Amino acid sequence: MRLNLPAGWSLTGLSPATLHLPPRQEGAVHFTATARRYGPGLRLVTADLEWGAHRLHEWTEMMVEVIPPALP
């Protein structure tokens, strides 16, 4: 799996880095990203999946809400 993040974002954590699933099973990958160039709002993140010779570009997507940190 490879995440396609918006421009200006950086991936700071991905766990697990590789996920092996048997047929008809589900799994989860957790990630942390830093959004430095955008203000609050919804952003699209997609993921490319691959196994063997198969490559599915932007196969899955998610909407991420960017919320600025609270000021003290």
DRENDORO-692523 format. One record per atom (N, C-alpha, C): x negated, y, z negated. Coordinates in steps of 0.02 Angstrom, whole numbers, plus 32768, in hexadecimal, padded with zeros to 4 digits. Last residue first. Example, Ala and Ser with C-alpha at 12.3 -4.5 7.8 and 13.67 -1.06 7.14 Angstrom:
% DRENDORO-692523
7D7E7F907E9E 7D547FCB7E9B 7D7B80027E76 7D6C7EE47E7A 7D997F1F7E7A 7D6C7F5B7E7A 
This chain:
% DRENDORO-692523
80AD85717B76 80B285717B2C 80D485B07B12 810C85397C03 80DD85697BE6 80E6856A7B99 8116849A7C4E 813484CC7C22 80FF84FA7C06 80E5847F7CF8 80DD84737CB0 80FD84AB7C88 8163846F7D7A 8126848D7D5E 8122847F7D13 819283E37DCF 81A7840E7D99 8168842D7D7B 81C7839A7E61 818D83BB7E41 81A883EC7E0D 821083037E82 821E83477E6C 81E183627E47 820782A17F10 81E782B07ED0 81F782F87EBF 8250821E7F66 825282667F5B 823682727F15 820181A07FC7 821F81B67F88 821F82027F87 81FC81128037 81F481598027 821581687FE3 81AC8097809E 81D880AA8067 81CB80F38055 815F8099810F 819480688109 81C5807980D1 80F680DC8152 812C81028132 816A80D68128 80D2804E81B4 80C2809481A3 810080B78189 80A47FB3819B 80E37FD9819D 80D580208185 804D7F3581E3 80457F7881C6 80867F9F81D1 800E7E9081E1 80497EBC81E3 803B7EFE81C0 7FAC7E3581D1 7FA77E60820C 7FE17E918211 7FB57E378123 7F9A7E15815D 7F907E468197 80137EC380FF 80017E8080E9 7FEC7E5B8128 803C7F6980C9 801D7F3A80F8 80107EF780D6 8090800680C9 80877FC380AD 80647F9780E1 808D80AF809D 807F807E80D1 8073803B80AE 8101811F8057 80CE80EC804C 80CA80BF8089 812481CE8034 8131818E8056 80F7815E8047 817682507FE5 813A82257FE2 814D81E48005 81B582F37FEC 81BA82AF8006 8176828C8001 81F0835D7F68 81BE834C7F9B 81C683037FAE 824B83E27F1F 8249839C7F35 821583947F6C 820084577EA8 822D84427EDD 822583F97EEE 818484D47E7C 81B884A37E6C 81E384937EA8 80F984E87EEE 812084FB7EB4 815484C67EA8 805F849D7F21 80A784A87F29 80C684BE7EE8 7FDD84767F10 7FEB84AD7F3E 803684BD7F45 7FCD840A7EB8 7FAC844A7EAA 7FC484847ED5 800483857E6D 801D83B27EA2 800183F87E94 7FC182E97E50 7FBF832F7E3B 7FD2835A7E77 8008824B7E23 7FEE827A7E55 7FEF82C07E38 800781A57DF6 800881EA7DDD 7FE882157E13 8069810F7E05 8035813D7E19 803E81807DF8 808B80627E05 809280A27DE3 805980CF7DFA 80E87FE97E57 80A7800B7E54 80B4804F7E35 813C7F4E7E4C 813A7F967E40 80F27FAE7E3E 819A7ED27EA7 81647EE87E7C 81677F337E74 81F87E3F7ED5 81EF7E877ECF 81B47E967EA2 82047DBE7F53 81F97DD57F0F 81F07E217F0F 82047D807FCF 82437D8D7FAE 823C7DA17F64 81617D357FC6 819D7D477FEC 81DA7D4F7FBF 80F67D7A7F43 810F7D437F6B 814D7D5A7F92 80857E047F48 80C77DEA7F37 80D97DAD7F61 80067E627F09 80137E267F30 80567E0A7F19 7FC57F017F0F 7FFC7EDA7EF4 80097EA07F23 7F447F6B7ED9 7F5B7F3A7F0A 7F917F107EE9 7F3F7FBF7E6C 7F277FD97EAC 7F3D7FAC7EE5 7FD47FC17E03 7F947FA67E18 7F807FC27E5C 7FAD806A7E01 7FA6802B7DDC 7FE17FFD7DEC 7F5880FB7E18 7F8180CA7E3B 7F7680867E1A 7F3481A77E05 7F3B81657DE6 7F6A813A7E0E 7F2C82187E4E 7EFF82137E15 7F0581D17DF1 7F32825F7EEA 7F4482227EC5 7F13821A7E8C 7F6183057F0A 7F2D82D37F03 7F46829A7ED7 7FA383787F83 7FAC834B7F4A 7F70831C7F47 7F8E83BC7FF8 7F7E83DE7FBB 7F8883B47F7C 801483758051 7FD483998054 7FCA83BE8012 806682E68002 806783288023 802183488022 8029823D801C 803C82757FF1 803E82B68019 804381A28037 803B81DC8061 805782188039 7FF281137FF3 8021814A7FEB 80108182801B 7FE9806F8027 7FC680AF8028 7FFA80E68023 7FD67FC68000 800080008000 7FD4803E8000 
